[in-house]
Amino acid sequence: MKSSYRKLGEFIQQVDIRNRDLSVSRLLGVSISKSFIESIANTVGTDFSNYKVVHKGEFAYGPVTSRNGEKISVALLEEDECIISSSYIVFKIVTVEKLLPEYLMLWFRRPEFDRYARYKSHGSVREIFDWNELCDIDLPVPDIIEQRKVVEAYKIVKRRIELKRKINDNLEAALTAVFFDTFSSNKTTECSKLSELMTFGNGKTRPKTDGTIPVYGGNGVLSHTNQHNIENAILIGRVGAYCGSVYLEQGICWVSDNAIFAKSKVSKDEFFDYFLLKGLNLFNHHVGTGQQLLTQEILNNIDVAKFDIEQVETFNKKAKAVFETISTNQSEIVRIQELSDLLLSRLAG
């Protein structure tokens, strides 16, 4: 298969269309998970006329790699047009009859591509993976029929993952409805502080070792390591735009210094506390404007209605049964993801 390797530069060209007439208003960014995401930047008073327009089927990548750890921000737009910051490089495939955009995106998803791009990045103040280096990449380009087969196989795997995630989302949504139906009828005027229901603690700097144990930051799982500093806990985003985000981890994990963990004082399970915290819209309790921040002191002093402990235990019992199904689905997602990773690894032949 090595004989089918070609330079990527033979197939791609830059696109530089600016939003001069302000006809496109949807602003996106590119994440290190290699997808377009809604921008969370403060855009009040921003002139969007110099932003770049990206059309469906085109790519964008961030050439500055020194801020992303070991991941390169690159994505294929599969939806309607959008605008992105002019700091991104936008490009397209010249002849899709020779190289499918979806096939190229699979190549970009390989960990080997990230390592290569970081190795080839250069610069003193900021490390850059420039356009010339991108064009100089060697990649296998099988015939278009084979490319379509690979892309379709990958899509089948991803659809299965999305189905399982949707089932889990629906199960959690149903539990949310049960939670509010159960506890919103509580007519008591008595209040208690969150500190009476749970304890809070700050996370610590992420270990530099790799492994299979999830590392939580403000925006959920950031990476994986081989160490843990908490088990069966609720994780809360502490700083930035995602402060106040709430996650439930039923196993062991590492809580980074961008998150706070919570443990129940009234039950051995954390389900009630998880739904309670999610319903409090914790972001609204942050301090700071330029850099939003939640602290243990803020959390400890939030007032909530007093709840009947028997009701809490009854809810936790119901929730535990549902989360066992969620956990089973999550385990299958992990196994399917491993199959996806295997498929990507075989692209190099």
C-alpha positions as CSV (number, residue, x, y, z in Angstrom):
1,M,0.0,0.0,0.0
2,K,3.0,2.3,0.5
3,S,3.1,2.8,-3.3
4,S,-0.3,4.5,-3.1
5,Y,1.1,7.3,-0.8
6,R,0.8,10.8,-2.2
7,K,1.5,14.3,-1.0
8,L,-1.6,15.9,0.5
9,G,-0.6,19.1,-1.3
10,E,-1.6,17.5,-4.6
11,F,-5.2,17.4,-3.5
12,I,-5.9,20.6,-1.5
13,Q,-5.9,24.3,-1.9
14,Q,-6.5,27.2,0.5
15,V,-9.8,29.1,0.5
16,D,-9.9,32.7,1.8
17,I,-13.4,34.2,1.5
18,R,-14.2,37.0,3.9
19,N,-17.6,37.9,5.3
20,R,-17.4,41.4,3.8
21,D,-21.2,41.7,3.3
22,L,-21.9,40.2,6.7
23,S,-24.2,37.6,5.0
24,V,-23.2,34.8,7.3
25,S,-23.9,35.2,11.0
26,R,-23.2,31.7,12.5
27,L,-19.9,31.8,14.3
28,L,-18.1,28.6,15.0
29,G,-14.8,27.4,16.3
30,V,-12.7,24.3,15.8
31,S,-12.1,22.0,18.8
32,I,-9.3,19.6,19.6
33,S,-11.9,16.8,19.3
34,K,-11.8,17.7,15.6
35,S,-15.3,19.1,15.1
36,F,-16.8,22.5,14.6
37,I,-18.4,23.9,17.8
38,E,-20.4,26.9,18.7
39,S,-18.1,29.8,19.7
40,I,-18.1,30.8,23.4
41,A,-16.1,34.0,22.8
42,N,-17.4,37.3,23.9
43,T,-18.3,38.9,20.5
44,V,-20.0,42.1,21.7
45,G,-19.0,44.9,19.3
46,T,-17.0,42.5,17.1
47,D,-16.6,43.3,13.4
48,F,-17.4,40.1,11.6
49,S,-16.5,41.4,8.1
50,N,-13.0,40.1,8.3
51,Y,-14.0,36.6,9.5
52,K,-13.5,33.7,7.1
53,V,-16.5,32.0,5.5
54,V,-16.4,28.2,5.5
55,H,-18.8,26.2,3.2
56,K,-20.0,22.7,3.5
57,G,-17.3,20.2,2.6
58,E,-14.4,22.5,3.4
59,F,-11.9,22.2,6.2
60,A,-10.5,24.5,8.8
61,Y,-7.5,24.1,11.1
62,G,-5.7,26.1,13.7
63,P,-2.0,26.4,12.8
64,V,-0.9,27.3,16.4
65,T,-0.3,24.0,18.1
66,S,1.5,25.0,21.3
67,R,-1.8,25.7,23.1
68,N,-3.5,22.4,22.4
69,G,-1.3,19.9,24.1
70,E,-0.9,17.0,21.7
71,K,-4.1,17.6,19.6
72,I,-4.4,19.5,16.4
73,S,-7.6,21.5,15.9
74,V,-8.9,20.5,12.4
75,A,-12.4,19.7,11.2
76,L,-14.6,19.1,8.2
77,L,-17.7,21.2,7.9
78,E,-20.7,18.9,7.2
79,E,-23.4,21.5,7.8
80,D,-24.4,24.8,6.3
81,E,-21.9,27.6,5.9
82,C,-20.4,29.4,8.9
83,I,-17.8,32.0,9.8
84,I,-14.7,31.4,11.8
85,S,-11.8,33.6,13.1
86,S,-9.3,34.7,10.5
87,S,-6.6,32.9,12.6
88,Y,-7.8,29.6,11.1
89,I,-6.7,28.3,7.7
90,V,-9.5,27.2,5.5
91,F,-9.0,24.7,2.7
92,K,-10.8,22.3,0.4
93,I,-10.1,19.3,-1.7
94,V,-9.7,20.2,-5.4
95,T,-11.0,17.0,-6.9
96,V,-13.3,15.0,-4.7
97,E,-13.3,12.3,-7.4
98,K,-9.8,11.4,-6.3
99,L,-9.9,12.1,-2.5
100,L,-13.1,12.1,-0.4
101,P,-13.2,14.9,2.2
102,E,-14.6,12.3,4.7
103,Y,-11.7,10.0,4.0
104,L,-9.2,12.8,4.6
105,M,-11.0,13.7,7.9
106,L,-10.5,10.1,9.0
107,W,-6.7,10.5,8.4
108,F,-6.7,13.7,10.5
109,R,-8.4,11.8,13.4
110,R,-5.5,9.4,13.7
111,P,-3.3,10.0,16.8
112,E,-0.3,9.5,14.5
113,F,-1.4,12.7,12.6
114,D,-1.4,14.7,15.9
115,R,2.0,13.5,16.8
116,Y,3.4,14.2,13.3
117,A,1.9,17.7,13.3
118,R,3.3,18.5,16.7
119,Y,6.7,17.2,15.7
120,K,6.7,19.3,12.6
121,S,5.5,22.5,14.4
122,H,8.1,25.2,14.8
123,G,8.6,28.7,16.2
124,S,10.1,30.4,19.3
125,V,7.1,32.2,20.8
126,R,4.3,30.1,19.3
127,E,4.8,26.7,17.6
128,I,3.1,26.7,14.2
129,F,2.1,23.8,12.0
130,D,2.1,25.8,8.8
131,W,0.4,25.3,5.4
132,N,3.5,24.0,3.7
133,E,4.0,21.3,6.4
134,L,0.4,20.3,6.0
135,C,0.8,20.0,2.2
136,D,4.0,17.9,2.7
137,I,2.1,15.1,4.5
138,D,2.3,11.7,2.9
139,L,-0.9,9.8,3.1
140,P,-2.3,6.6,1.4
141,V,-4.8,7.4,-1.4
142,P,-6.5,4.2,-2.5
143,D,-9.1,4.2,-5.3
144,I,-12.3,6.1,-4.6
145,I,-14.4,2.9,-4.3
146,E,-12.1,1.7,-1.4
147,Q,-12.3,5.2,0.2
148,R,-16.1,5.0,0.2
149,K,-16.0,1.6,1.8
150,V,-13.7,2.8,4.6
151,V,-15.8,5.9,5.2
152,E,-19.1,3.9,5.3
153,A,-17.6,1.4,7.7
154,Y,-16.6,4.3,10.0
155,K,-20.0,5.9,9.8
156,I,-21.7,2.6,10.8
157,V,-19.6,2.5,13.9
158,K,-20.2,6.1,14.7
159,R,-23.9,5.8,14.2
160,R,-23.9,2.9,16.7
161,I,-22.1,5.1,19.2
162,E,-24.5,8.0,18.7
163,L,-27.5,5.7,19.2
164,K,-26.2,4.5,22.5
165,R,-25.4,8.1,23.6
166,K,-29.0,9.2,22.6
167,I,-30.4,6.3,24.7
168,N,-28.4,7.4,27.6
169,D,-29.4,11.1,27.2
170,N,-33.1,10.0,27.1
171,L,-32.7,7.9,30.2
172,E,-31.1,10.8,32.1
173,A,-33.8,13.2,30.8
174,A,-36.5,10.8,32.1
175,L,-34.8,10.7,35.5
176,T,-34.5,14.5,35.6
177,A,-38.3,14.7,35.1
178,V,-38.8,12.2,38.0
179,F,-36.5,14.3,40.2
180,F,-38.4,17.5,39.7
181,D,-41.7,15.8,39.9
182,T,-40.7,14.3,43.2
183,F,-39.0,17.2,44.9
184,S,-40.7,20.3,43.4
185,S,-43.9,19.3,45.3
186,N,-41.9,19.9,48.6
187,K,-43.9,22.8,50.1
188,T,-41.6,23.4,53.1
189,T,-40.3,26.9,53.7
190,E,-37.3,25.6,55.6
191,C,-33.9,25.9,53.9
192,S,-30.5,24.4,54.4
193,K,-27.1,25.2,52.9
194,L,-25.5,22.9,50.4
195,S,-22.7,22.4,53.0
196,E,-25.3,20.4,55.0
197,L,-25.9,18.0,52.2
198,M,-22.5,17.5,50.7
199,T,-18.8,18.2,51.0
200,F,-16.7,20.0,48.3
201,G,-13.0,19.8,47.5
202,N,-10.7,21.2,44.8
203,G,-9.0,19.0,42.2
204,K,-5.3,18.9,41.6
205,T,-2.9,19.3,38.7
206,R,-3.3,16.5,36.2
207,P,-0.6,13.8,36.3
208,K,1.6,13.6,33.2
209,T,1.2,9.9,32.9
210,D,-1.3,8.2,30.5
211,G,-3.8,5.5,31.2
212,T,-7.5,4.6,31.1
213,I,-8.7,6.6,34.1
214,P,-10.7,9.7,33.1
215,V,-9.4,13.2,33.9
216,Y,-12.1,15.7,34.5
217,G,-11.8,19.5,33.9
218,G,-14.4,22.2,33.6
219,N,-15.7,20.7,30.4
220,G,-15.9,17.1,31.3
221,V,-13.4,14.4,30.5
222,L,-10.2,16.1,29.1
223,S,-7.9,13.1,28.9
224,H,-6.9,9.9,30.7
225,T,-4.2,8.9,33.2
226,N,-3.3,5.9,35.3
227,Q,-3.9,7.6,38.7
228,H,-7.1,8.7,40.5
229,N,-7.8,11.1,43.4
230,I,-11.6,10.5,43.9
231,E,-14.2,7.7,43.4
232,N,-18.0,8.0,42.9
233,A,-18.3,11.7,42.9
234,I,-19.9,14.7,41.2
235,L,-17.5,17.0,39.3
236,I,-18.2,20.7,38.9
237,G,-16.4,23.1,36.5
238,R,-14.6,25.7,38.5
239,V,-13.3,28.3,36.1
240,G,-14.0,29.8,32.7
241,A,-17.0,29.6,30.4
242,Y,-17.8,26.1,31.6
243,C,-17.7,26.8,35.3
244,G,-20.9,25.4,36.9
245,S,-21.0,22.4,34.5
246,V,-21.9,19.2,36.4
247,Y,-20.8,15.6,35.7
248,L,-21.4,12.3,37.5
249,E,-18.6,9.8,37.7
250,Q,-19.5,6.4,39.3
251,G,-16.0,5.0,39.1
252,I,-12.5,6.3,39.9
253,C,-11.2,9.4,38.2
254,W,-8.8,12.3,38.5
255,V,-10.3,15.7,39.2
256,S,-8.1,18.4,37.8
257,D,-7.5,21.9,39.3
258,N,-10.1,23.3,36.9
259,A,-12.9,21.4,38.7
260,I,-14.4,20.8,42.1
261,F,-15.7,17.5,43.4
262,A,-18.7,16.9,45.6
263,K,-19.6,14.0,47.9
264,S,-22.9,13.3,49.6
265,K,-23.2,13.7,53.4
266,V,-26.7,12.1,53.5
267,S,-26.5,9.1,51.2
268,K,-23.9,6.5,50.0
269,D,-25.1,7.4,46.4
270,E,-24.6,10.6,44.6
271,F,-27.6,10.6,42.2
272,F,-29.9,13.0,44.2
273,D,-27.0,15.4,44.6
274,Y,-26.1,15.2,40.9
275,F,-29.6,16.2,39.8
276,L,-29.9,18.8,42.6
277,L,-26.7,20.5,41.5
278,K,-27.7,20.4,37.8
279,G,-31.0,22.1,38.6
280,L,-29.3,24.9,40.5
281,N,-27.8,26.5,37.3
282,L,-24.5,26.9,39.1
283,F,-23.0,29.2,36.4
284,N,-25.3,31.9,37.7
285,H,-23.5,31.8,41.1
286,H,-20.0,32.5,39.7
287,V,-17.9,35.6,40.5
288,G,-15.7,37.5,38.1
289,T,-16.4,38.9,34.6
290,G,-13.2,38.3,32.6
291,Q,-12.6,34.9,34.2
292,Q,-15.7,33.3,35.7
293,L,-15.0,31.4,39.0
294,L,-16.8,29.1,41.4
295,T,-15.4,28.4,44.8
296,Q,-16.1,26.0,47.6
297,E,-17.3,28.9,49.7
298,I,-19.9,29.9,47.1
299,L,-21.1,26.3,46.8
300,N,-21.3,25.8,50.5
301,N,-23.5,28.8,51.1
302,I,-26.1,28.2,48.4
303,D,-29.6,27.8,49.9
304,V,-31.8,24.9,49.0
305,A,-35.1,23.6,50.4
306,K,-34.9,20.9,53.1
307,F,-35.6,17.5,51.7
308,D,-37.0,14.4,53.3
309,I,-34.2,11.8,53.6
310,E,-36.5,8.9,52.9
311,Q,-37.5,10.6,49.6
312,V,-33.9,11.0,48.8
313,E,-33.1,7.4,49.4
314,T,-36.2,6.3,47.4
315,F,-35.1,8.4,44.4
316,N,-31.5,7.2,44.6
317,K,-32.7,3.6,44.5
318,K,-34.7,4.3,41.3
319,A,-31.8,6.3,39.8
320,K,-29.3,3.5,40.6
321,A,-31.2,1.0,38.5
322,V,-31.4,3.4,35.5
323,F,-27.7,4.3,35.8
324,E,-26.8,0.7,35.7
325,T,-28.3,0.6,32.2
326,I,-26.5,3.8,31.4
327,S,-23.3,2.3,32.6
328,T,-23.8,-0.8,30.4
329,N,-24.4,1.4,27.4
330,Q,-21.3,3.4,28.2
331,S,-19.2,0.3,28.4
332,E,-20.5,-0.7,24.9
333,I,-19.6,2.8,23.6
334,V,-16.1,2.3,24.8
335,R,-15.8,-1.1,23.1
336,I,-17.2,0.4,19.8
337,Q,-14.9,3.3,20.1
338,E,-12.0,0.9,20.3
339,L,-13.2,-0.6,17.1
340,S,-13.3,2.8,15.6
341,D,-9.8,3.5,16.7
342,L,-8.7,0.2,15.1
343,L,-10.3,1.2,11.8
344,L,-8.4,4.5,11.8
345,S,-5.1,2.7,12.6
346,R,-5.4,0.6,9.6
347,L,-5.7,3.5,7.2
348,A,-1.9,3.5,7.0
349,G,-1.9,0.0,5.6
